[in-house]
Amino acid sequence: MTKAAAVCSLVLGLGFGLPGSYGAWHYARHGQVWTFFGFPTYGDGPFDRWGIPTSTALLLGFVAVCAAEIVVGVLLWRGAMIAPWLALALLPLELVFWTGFGLPFGPLLGLARTGLVVAILVLGD
C-alpha cells in the first residue's frame, strides 16, 4: 500500500508540477495563461470566478505544493514514518489548488492516495 500511495504522490507532483513550472514561466514571460491543445492550463477556472486572477506567484505556489508532493512520494516510497502524516497535512493545500484551477484528476488521485495513507495508518503496511 505504501508503494501505491507513493506512486500516486509522484504522479500528482510530477504530472501537475512539470506543466505548472512551464505555465509559470510562460505566464511570467507573456503575461497570459499557457494553453495546451486549445485549453487554458491554469486559468479560466474557479480561481478566476472567485476573483483570484492567475498570476506568476499563484502558479509558483502551486509548483511549490507539487514539489512537496514529490518529497512526500519519495518519503512514502522509502517507508518514512512521517510520510503518511505529511501526505495528510498537504492534502488541504492540494485541494485548494486542484479546485481553484479546475483540475479534475487531482482530486481523484488525491482521494486514492489518501485512502491508501489512511489504510497504512490504521492497518500498517
ABEGO torsion letter per residue (X at the ends): XAAAAAAAAAAAAAAAAAAAAAAAAAAAAAGBBBBBGGBBABBGBAAAAAGBBBBAAAAAAAAAAAAAAAAAAAAAAAGBAAAAAAAAAAAAAAAAAAAAAGBAAAAAAAAAAAAAAAAAAAAEX
